[in-house]
Amino acid sequence: MSDFWVLARKEIMSLIRDKKLLFGLIIVPLIIYPTMGKVMQLGMETAQGETHVVIVSFDDGPYGRVLVNALTAAPNVTVTLINSSSLQGALNRAYQEKQNVLVVIPRNFSDSIEGNRIATVEVYGIFHSIGTGVRESVSESRINAVINVLSEEIAKLKLKNLNVGQPEAFLHPVRAESRSFINHHIVNASPSLVSGVLTSQAISLPLIVFLMVTITAQMAAGAVAAEKENKTLETLLTLPVKRTTIVASKISGTAVMGLIAALAYMVGLKSYLGSFTTETGVTLRELGLGITPTGMLLFALVVFLTIVFALSLAMILAVFAEDVQSANTVVSSVILPLAFPAFILMFTDINELPALARYGLLADPFTHPILAYRYALSGSYGLMALSLVYLSALSLVTLYFAARIFSSEKVLTAKISWGRKKRKSG
């Protein structure tokens, strides 16, 4: 077995033995994130459960009874009729009986409808605690939906009584049919639905890249700083092994763990973010978007080169740290500002930015996995190839400087005081 594989295996085993590291790599993304997502999903399902409605009617006409019947027939709505002489009394009773909504039908409700005036129904959301208010919001939307349907049906009946042949043409004289044109395809879906699908992709990937880069960089820096702090780096450098082999083995070993971390975070965050997304009924395939095997291979290469760049940069920075804590500090102070601009792509398309901002983001290596994923979806393999060329050149440069530093005595002597004043002797 070559020296490279021996050292790479040693690096991987050293990382695996670190229980705190394994917790951050596996337990957090694969267990905690999905569990949080399930809890939030359970909360949303509870909020969207049965709506309990209390109705107090002060109207003696026919349309008050029609509204009560419409609410009673509505799905996921339980209606309780109460008698009360005042609004405050009805509110107090609804609160005491743990109801979600109070619907008040005023005295002039039927008279207003029959007199061709606007009839108003009062809807009160009953808040029993200072929480999220999701249940009350869902309940209100259900009541409003029933009222809107009833209002339209009453309008149709009135128009029919006026011998109008097509009431719909009077109620809705203009109708819009929304479709989308994306990736040179016409899709029978509104832009809002398409936007919902694309937004879910735009939000999740920057988070994954940010976590992946920061964790793998701190892993690499911590490994170098630990050996430097424990005085084992000097022993390693005295072995009859090329220092470039040492650098390559350290980066390769940490890259394996970095890829495992990236995969774990992709799975965990996909489950976590899935608890926030609503069913749009539109898939990426229906939008003419999808990742082919070629696109997946190119995307994997972009992710790998991004990790290699982050690791080699972290190893260079770790050389200037005295211990693991200072290594994490120096890596965070450099890597985080570089990775943070990727969040801009959550909210905007890079092609819509001014030229200076666009080229600034393209110069940042940590934005390329996000762009590469979008290019893979649309089949823009030429742009992915440009990302690969840029990341390859950047990775080679940082690897070269890492090898040069490890080939010199600076790897043992370089230090950053981080503002700490040295005590003067004497």
N, C-alpha and C positions, 0 to 999 in steps of 0.2 A: 504494500500500500504506500502511495507517494506521501511526501511530507505535507503536501497541500491537504489531502483528504484526512490525514491524521489530525492536523490542526483544526480543520473545519469541523470534524466530528467532536473534538475536544470543546470547541466553542459552543456547539449545539447542546452538548450534554451539560455544559456549565450553565447555560441559560435555562435548561429544563429543570435543573435542580433548584433553581430559585423559585420557591413557592409563591412569593409575592408577585413575581413576574407572570407566572402561569395564571394566577388569579386575575390579573389585569388583561391577559391575552385571551383567556378562555371563559372563566366564570362570569366576568362582567358582560361581555358581548353576547354569549350564548345562553345565559340563564337570567341574569338580572334585567337586561333590556327586554327580552320577550315577556318576562314576568310583569314588568312595568306596563308593557303594551297590553297584556291581557287584562290587567287590573283596570286600566283606562277604558278598554273596550267594554268591560263589564259595567263600568260606571255609565258609559254612553248607552248601553243596552237598557240599563235600569232607568235612566232618564227618559228613554223612548218607550217605556212600558205603558201600561194602562193610564189614561188620563181621567181623573176623577173630577167631574163637573157638577157644581151646584147651580141650579137655575131658580131664580126668583122672578116671577112674572107679575107685573102690575097691569098687564094688558088683558082686556076681556074680549078682544076681537079674534077673528079666525087666524090671522097670520102669526100671532103669538104661539098658538097651538101648533101651527105648521113648523115653526122654528124649533120648538121642543121636540117634535117628532123627528125632524131632520137630525138633530144632535143625538137623539136616542139611537137612531139607525146608523150613526157613523161608526166605523171600525175603531177599535182600541179606545173607545170613549164610554165611560160609565156615568150615567146621568142620575142625579138626585134632585127631585123637586122639593122645594121648601116654601113655606109661607112666612112672610115677614112684613111688618108694617113700615120698615125703614131700611135704607141701604146699609147703615151701620150695623143694624141687627143681623142682616144677611151676611155681612163680612165677618162678624164675630162668630156666627154659627159655622160658616165655612172653615174658618181658622181652627175652631175647636174640633171639628170632625176630620181634620187633616186632609182637606180637599185641595186640589191644585188650582182650580179656576172657579171664579164666580161669574156667571152670565146673568146680567140684569136686562130684562125686557121692559122698557118704559111703558107708561100708560097710553101714550099716543102712538104706539108702534103700528097697530093695524090702521088707525085713522090716517097716519102719514102715508102709508102705502096706497090706501084707497084714494087718497086725495092727491096722488102723484107728487108727493113730497119725499125727500130723503128720510128714511127711517134709521135711527141710530140704535145700535145694541151696545151696551157697555160690557166690556170684558175685563175682569180684574184677575191678575195673577196673584196667587196666595203664596208668599214666601214664608216658610217656617223657620228658616235659618239663613245665616249669611254664608252661602256656599257659592257654587258656580252658577246657579240659576238656569242650568240646562233644562231641567224638567219643566220649569215654568215656561221657558221659551218654546219648548216643543209643544206643550199643552196649548199655548196661545196660537201657535201656527195651525194646529189642528182645528181649533174653534174657528179661526178666520177662514180656513179652507172651506168648512161647512157653510159659513155665512156667505162667502163669495159664490158658492154653487147655488145656494138658495136664492140669493139676490138675482143671479142670472136667470134662473128658472122662472122667478116671478116676472122678470122683465119680458121673457119670451111669452108668457101667458098674456100679459098686457098687450103685447104687439099682435098676438093672434086675435085677441078680442077686437083689435082695430083693423082686422082683415089684412094684416101684413103677410104677404106670402112667404117671405124668408126672413124670420126674425134675426138670424145670425148676421145677415148683411147690415142690419141696423145697429146691433150690439157691437159687432167687430167689423167695421167697414174696410179696415186695412189689416192684412195679415202678412207676417214675415216668415219666410222659410230660410233658416240659417244652415249653411253648409261650410265646409272648410276645404281649402286647397293647400295641401302640405306634401312636400317631397314629390312634387309634380303629379299628385293624385288628387282627384276630387273625392272627398269623404262626406258621406251623408251624416254628419254630426256637426253640432253648433261649435263655434269657436270657444265658447265657455267650457264645453265638455272636453274638447281637445286640450285647452289650457290646463284643465284639472289633471289630465294624464301627464302632460309635460311638466307641470309644476312638481308633482310627486317625484319625478326623476331629478329635477333640478335641485330640490331641497336635500334629498338623501345623499347624493354622491359627494358634494363638497364636505359634508360631515364625515363621511367615510374616509375621504382622502386626508382630511385634517387630522383625524385620530390616528390613521395608519402612519402618517409621516411623523407625527410627534412621538408616538410610542416606539417605532422602530429606531428613530434617531436617538432617543434616550436610552434604548437598549444598547446600541452600539457604543455610545459615549460612556455609559455606565460600566460596560465590560472593560473598556480600555482604562478608565479611571480606577476601577477596582484593582486591576493588575498593577497599575502604577502605585496605588495606595498600599497594596499588600507586598510591594517589592518583588512581585513575580515577573514583572515585565522585563527587568534586567536579566533574569535567568533565561527567559524565552528568547531574548535578543542575542544571547551568547551561544545559542544552539547553532550547529552547522547547517542552517537553513537560510535561504535568501529572504531578505526582509520583505521583498515584494510578495513572496509566497505567504509570509505571515499576514500582511495586509489583506491579500486576496482571500485567505482562508477565514479571517475574522469577518470580512464583509460577507462572504458567501454563507458562513454559518448563521450570522445574524439575519441575512436576507431570507433564509429558509423560515426562521421564526417570524420574520416580518410578513412574509406571504401568508403564513398560518394566521397571524393576527388580522391581516387584511380580509381574509376569507371569513374569519369568525365575526368581525365587525360588520361585514356585508350582510351575513345571515341574520345577526342579531338586530341590526338597525332596520333591516327590511321588515322584520316582524314588528319592531317597535313603532316605526313610522306608519305601518299598515293600519295601526289602531286609529290614526287620525284621518286617513283618507276615506272618502265616500265612494260608493260604487257608481262609477260613471257609465258603465255599460259599454265602454269603448276600450279596446285593447290596442297595444302598439302595432300588432299585426294588421288590424283593421285600418290603422292610419297609414299603412304602407311603410311602416318602420319595423326594423328587426335587425338582429345581429347575425350575420353569416359566420361560418367557421373561420373564414379569412379575417373578418372584422374582429372576432373574438381573439384570434391569435395576435393581431396587431395591437389590440387593446391590452392584452396581457403583457406584451413586450413594453408598451408605454408605462404600465404600472410598475413592471420590474425595474426599468431604467430609472424611474422616479425614486424607487426605494434605494437603488444603488447610489444615486446622487445624494440622497438624504443620509445614508449610512456613511459614505466616504466623507461628506462634509462634517458629520457628527464626530467621526474619528479624528479629523483634523482639529476640531474645536476641543475635543477631550484631552488632547495632548497638553493644552494650556491649563488644564484643571489639576488641582492638587488632590482632590478626593471625589467620590461619587456625587456628593451633594453639589459641589461647585461645578462638576461636569453637567449635571442636569440644569443648573442655572445658566451656564454659558450656552448650552444647546438651545434652551428655551428662548433666550434673548435673541438668538439669530434665526432659528428655524420657525418659531411662531410668527414673527413679522413676515417671513417669506410665504408661509402657508395661509395667512389670514386673507390676503386678497382673493383667494379662491371663493370666499363667501360672496363676493360681488356677483359671481355667476349664478347665484341663487335667484337673483332678481332681474337679471338683464341678459340680453344676447350680446356677445362680444362684438358682433358686427354692427351693432347699433351705437357703440361707444365712440367718442372722439378718437382721432388717430393716435394721439399721445397716450390716452388711457388704454387703447387697444394694444398698442405695441408694448406698453408697460406690462400688461397682463401676459402677453405672449412671451415676454422675457422671463417671467416667473415660471420655473419648472413645475411647480406644484399645481398650476392651472391646466397643464396638458392632459392629465388623466381625465378630467372633466370634459374638456373639449374633445378628447379622443373618443370618449363614450358617445358623445353626440354625433361625431363624424361616423362612428361605426353604425349607429342607428340609421343614418341617412345614406350610408354607402360611400362616403367621401374618403376613399382610401388614400388618395393623393395627399390630402391634408394630414392624415395620420402618418404617412411616410415622412412628411416634413417634421412632425413632432418627434418621430424616432431619430431622425438625423440630428436635430437640435439637442435632444436629451442624451444621445450617444456621445456627442462632442462634449457636452457639459460634464457627463459622468467620467469620461476619459481624462478631462482636465483635473477634476477633483481627485480622481484616483491617482493621477500622476503626482500631484502635490502631497497626497497622503503617503505615497511610497517614498517620496523625497524626504519628508519629515521623519518617517520611520527609519530611513537609511542614515540619518544623521543623529548626532547626540542630542538634538533639540527635543527628541521624544522623551528624554529623561530630565532635561533641565528647564524646558520651557514652563513658565508659570504666569498666571494672572492673579494679582492680589485682590481684585474686585473692591478697590477702595480701602482695603485694610492697611493701616499704617504700620510699617515695620518698626519694631522697637529699636531704638538706638542703643548700641552696647556702651557700657561704661556710664 
